[in-house]
Amino acid sequence: MTPPAPPSPATAAAPAPLSAGVGHYENFPVASLLCPPALRPAVMAIYHFARTADDIADEGDASPRQRLAELASYRLALAHALSDSLPAGQDTPWEHVFGPLARAIRQHGLPGPLLHDLISAFEQDVRHTAIGHRYADETELLAYCRLSANPVGRLLLHLYGIDDEVSLQQSDAICSALQLINFWQDISVDLPRQRNYLPADALNRHGLSLADFSGPVDADRTARCQALVAERCDRARTLMNRGAPLALSLPGRAGWELRLVVQGGLRILDKIDAIQHRSWQTRPTLGKADVPLLLWRAAFGMGLRRRARAG
């Protein structure tokens, strides 16, 4: 829930959704010990599907045109998997992805539109990066999250047989929050790669431009950058708190898994706060030292209802 990854894992136990922070598909709960064994193959198939598409969009030296062409081929392979018409005996670059995914689709009836939405998000990333697109406001950013993050949570809920509207909306809130937290965690990584998720209206409100996050140190400018990141983190925390009751209402392993995902996201926000919201200079991450606190908070519900900073 990147992805959505989602979810990010440290190892197979508690940190399975957490080790890489609150990111894209690094944060996917990759078949941790908390995931029922019967569902692990499907969870892994979804993860590898999303991870591979993310790599097509992001890794290597391919041009935007080449990336989009490859994603189009990837989408065609998905269509074959959904229609149970994968070409037999043909060696494709993604056979290891779509073979398991096709089995998961047949066994669990995975909704095709959610899988297609994930590819659409990667295509959007390629196009936006190529033209230097700037998101106008949080509304546009959340529309991206509906493609890049929310499908992961809904796919996982589908595996658990949960489809009521309240749970779906809470899942969307958690997944969008995770995606936003990843953005504010990764400012120092994204800006050099020409990826910008800081909304234009927020930049204008604080009298900033993207150049201010990489220019010479200036006390006034730094304070305004800190205020902007703090504002964005508060919005992400509010969104996470809105969805967090889902983690407390889901039964058994599903609930524990999601509690850890939620706590991982909140912990990253705590770490951004601890560096005075200078995440454009330092990327905060989760590590083994965070595991006891995450487990304790997951067990006792601490941090789920922490109020966002005013503003």
Order of alpha helices (4+ residues) and beta strands (2+ residues): alpha-alpha-alpha-alpha-alpha-alpha-alpha-alpha-alpha-alpha-alpha-alpha-alpha
